[in-house]
Amino acid sequence: MDGTAITLCEGHFSSPNGKTAHGLVRGTDRYRLLGVIDSANAGRDAGETLDGKPNGIPIFASLEDAAAKAGKPDYMAIGVAPDGGMLPDALRPVVAAALKMGINVDSGLHQMLGDDPEFRAAAESSGARVRDVRRPKPVSELHFYQGRIGEVGSLRVAFLGTDSAIGKRTTAKIVLSALRERGISAEMIGTGQTAWFQGLPFSMILDSTVNDFVAGEIEHAALSAWESGKPRVMLFEGQGCLTNPAYPGGFEILAAARPQAVVIQHAPRRAAYDGFPDFPLAGLDREKQIIELLSPGPVAAITINHEGMTREETDAAAAELEAKHGVPACDPIFHGPEKIVSAILAMEKGGGK
């Protein structure tokens, strides 16, 4: 664990753009999270605000409020993930103030905060540092695909979806915890910046990796996880979706990881791609069809993101999708992950292609 942290999510905690903060609130092995900065929800419990389940993590109105009530943290983790990956202008003064206070700043944005003259000067004045998680690795540190994925004896499961920011990583993390609670050895291969913030040890960041090395970095992470402890199950976090116009992720995961099973996440009330209201969602049927054309293994389960839905509506949607597609369907937050776990473990018995 690196130390204590607060996460800066001002103005975004109640939207999909706060997904990095959401991941930290739901669980991280990298920091001891002291709280969230978001004035719109100040005074509330972060877990209750996010999932309806209190977890003792407070939401503060400002950096000064957080420092006064929780103490000065070791780190401030940038919790926003806006379209394009740039720091909102409104948050610049907060980042500068944290650095001047000697608080280290960790950022998963595409914008390299450590290269910003104002932030560099503020950090130098206090001895703080900026870690840009999405800073591309030099080619000398990257791995080219070797075709060794067959050496990974784990049951490999990819968590894909019908859009970006739809809950793929959250569902994978819930399933990871459920497997381990059952006594089943499991590891998760993170493929985005939030996985780094959550402290997943076997990860890469797909969208900041030179394209020719994406498959190799996925394979390298999987081989590293396999060599470290021979886990029975290995989960792969998806990115974007196959049909997303801006983030067409998932192809490399299917090709490089060669999963025996896929779990697909869907938000039934979402009509357009995240951030692109004029682009209608291709939808679950089309996404599932494409996945099963490309994937070595079938869609084993469908998971629901209940945004804009009541519990009753979510229950009905799960029953409808299960009947239509012939695979288990559930909301991992409302219903728990048991159906998903059972479905993917069934793939060990020859349920895949």
N, C-alpha and C positions, 0 to 999 in steps of 0.2 A: 504494500500500500504506500502511495506516494506522500500522503498527508491529508490534512483537512481541506475542504473546498466549499465554496458556494458556487452556484451556477447562475449566470446572468441570462435571464429570459424576459427582460422587460418588454411588455406589450405583446408577447407571443406564447405565453404558457398555455393559453386556452385555444391554441390553433395548431395545425399540423407542423407549422414552422418551428414549434418548440420541441421537436422530437428528440434533440440531443439532451435537453433538460429532462424530458419525459423518461428517457433511458436511464439517466442518473438517478432520478427519483425512484424508479422501479428496482434499481439495484446496481451497485458498482463495487468492484473489488479494487479499484484504483485509488479511490478517496474515501474518507469518512465525510459524507455530505452533511454540511451544517444547515443548508437552507437554499432557497430559491429567491432571486430578486425579480419581482413582478408586481408593480404597484397596483395593478387592477385587481389582484387577488390577495393583497397584503393582509396578514392576520389569519389567513386560512391555513389548514393543513394541506401540504402538497399532494399527499397520497389520496386524501378524500376528494380534493379538487380534480385530480386526474382520473381516478378509477372508482371513486366512491368508497375507498377503504383507507381510513386514517393510518399513517405510518410514522407520525412524530416528526416529520420534516417540515419546518415552518416556511412560510412565504413572507419575505420582507419587502418593504416599500422602496428601499434604496440600499446602496452599498454602505452608507453611513449607518443606517438602521440595522443592517446585518452585523456590522462590526461591533456596534454598541451592545447588541443583544446576544450574539453568539460568539463574539471574539473575532479578532483578525484571523482569517484563514490563511493557510499556506498557498492556496491556489484559488483563482477565479476561472471556472470553466465556462467558455462561451456556449450557452445552451440553445442558441438560435441557429436554425439551418434554413435561411430564406432561399427562394429561387435565385440561382446564380451564385450563391455562396459568398456574397459580399456583406461586410459588416454594415448594419443600418447606421446612418449618420447620427441618429439620436443616441446610440450607444457609445460613440467615440469618447465623450467626456468620462463615462463610467470606467471604461478600459484604462484611459490615461490616469484617472484618479487611483485605480487599484495598483497600477505599476508604481506610481509615486509613493504609495503607502508601503511598498515592498512586497506586494502580493504578486506571485507569479501568475501569468496568464497562459492558459492552454486553449488553443483555438482549432476547431475542425473546419473552418471556412476555407474556401478556395483563395480568398484574399490573404496574402502572407502578412500577418500583423507585425511580425518581427522585422519586416523590411520597411515599415512605415517610419519615417523620420521622427514624428512626434512620439510614437510609442517606444522607439529605440532610445530616444533621449530620456524619456521618463524611466525606463528600465535601468539605464546606465546610472541615473542619479540615485537610485535606491538599492541597486544590486539585485533587482528582480530579473526574471528571465521570461521570455515568450517562447512557448513551444507551438509551432505550426504543424499540426498533425498531418495535414494534407500536403506538406512540402514534398514534392516528388523525390524519390530516391535516385541517386546517380545510377546509370545503367550498369556500372560495375558491381552494384549490390543486388541487382535483379536476377531472377532465375527464368531461364527459357524452359518451355514445356519439354519434358523428357519421355512422356508416355509411360511413366511409372505408377500411375494412379492405381493400377491393378494390384500393386503391392500393399495397398491399404485394405486390410481385411475387415474394416468396420462396415456396418450397414450404413450407407451414405444416403442422406435425406436432404433434398433441397427445399428451401422455403421461398417460394416465388409468390407473385401476386398479380392483381389486375391493374395496379397503379403504383406510383411511388408514394412514400409517406402513408402507407396503408396498414402498417403493423407487422410486417414480415419478421423483423428482428425481435420485436416484443413477443410474438408467438413462439419463435424459435427458443428464446430465453426461457419462457414458461415451460416449454417441453423439455428443455435441458434440465431444469430444476426437478421436474416430475420424474424424469428417468433416474436421476441421481437419488432421489428420495426412495425409489423402488430398489436401489442397490445396483442399478445398471450403470456400468461405466460409460460415460459419454463426454464428448468434447464438441465445441461449437467453433466453426471457422467464420470469423467475422469478416465482412467485406466492405465496411464503411467506417466513417470516423467515429460514430457513436459506440461501436463495438470496442474501439480503442479506449474511449472514455470509460467504458464499463469494465475495462481491465481484462478482456478476453485474451489469453496468451497466444493463441494461434490465429493470427489475423493478417489481412492485407487490406489496403484501401483501393478498391477497384478503380474509382474515377479519378485517381491521381497517379495512376500507373501507366507508363508507356504501353500503348495498345499491344505491341508484339509480345509483351511480357505478362499480360494479365493472366492468361491461362497457366503460365509457368508459376506465377506467384500463388495462384489458387492451389495448384498441385503441390508446391513446396510447403504451403501451410498445412495441407492435409498430410503430407509425408511426415512433417515435423510432429504433428499431433499423434500420428500412428506410432512413430518411433519412440515417443515420450512415454507411452503407457498402454498401447494396444487397446484403445477404447472399443467397446462393443458397437456403439452407435456414434456416428459423426454427422452433425447438423451443419448445413451451409446456409448462411444468411443471403437472401436475394437482394438485388438492387434494381430500382425502377421496375419496369416490366417489359415484356417482349414487344409490346405495341405502343409504349409511351413515346410520343414524338420527340421529347427532349432527353429522356433517360431510358433508352431501349436496352436495359440491362437484363442479364439472365442467360444470354446465349453462351457466354464463356463458362458460366457455372455448370450448365448442362453438359457442355462439351468436355470441359476439363475434369470436373468431379465425377462425371458418369454416374449419377445417383440411381439407386435402385428404387427410390420412391420420391415423390414430390408432394408437398403440401402447398395448396394455393389459397392465398388470403384475398378476400373480397369484401367490399363495402357496398351492400345492396342499394343504399340510398345515394351513392356517389354517381353523378350523371356525366361528369367531364373529368379529364385528367387534371391532377393537382397542379394549380397555377395556370391552367389553360382552359378557361371556361368555354371557349369556342370549339374545343376539340372533344366531341363525345367519346366516352369510354367505349372501347371495343366490347368489353363485357366478359363475364365469366365463361360463357360457352365458347367464344372465339379464343380466349386466352388458353383455356384448357385444351382445346383442339390443337393449337400450335405447340403447346408444351408436350403433348403426348406424341406429336409427330417427331419432335426433336429429342426427347428424353429417352434414355435406355430403360427407365422405369416409369410406371404409370402414376397418375395423380391418385394418391392413397387416401387423402382427406381434404375437405374444404373447410377453411376457417373464416369466421365472420368478424369484420370490424363493425361494431354497432353504432357508428357515428350517425346522429340524427334519428336513432331508433329507440323505442322503449324496450324493456325486457320482454314484454309480451310479443312485440313485433319481431324481436330477434329470435325468440323461441319458434315462432311460426316460420320465419325465413329458414332457419336451420332444418326444420322438418321438411319444408318444401324442397330445399336443395338436396337433401339426403335422398328423398324419394325420386327426384329427377335424375340425379347423377349416379345413384347406386353406391356411394361411398359415404362414410361418416361425415357429418357436418356439425360444427358447433362454434360458439364464441368462446375462446379460451379464457377470457376474463369473467364473463357471466357464468359459463357452464363448466369451466375447468378443462384441463387438457387430457382427461383420461381416454376419450375416444380417439384422440390423435395418437397418443402413445400406443394404444392397442392396434390401431391401423398400421402404423409404421413397423411395429414389431412383427406383424403378420407377414411383412415382406421378407423376413428372414426365412420363412418357411416355403419360399418359392412363389410368392405372390407377384413378383415383378415379371417383366418381360423376359 
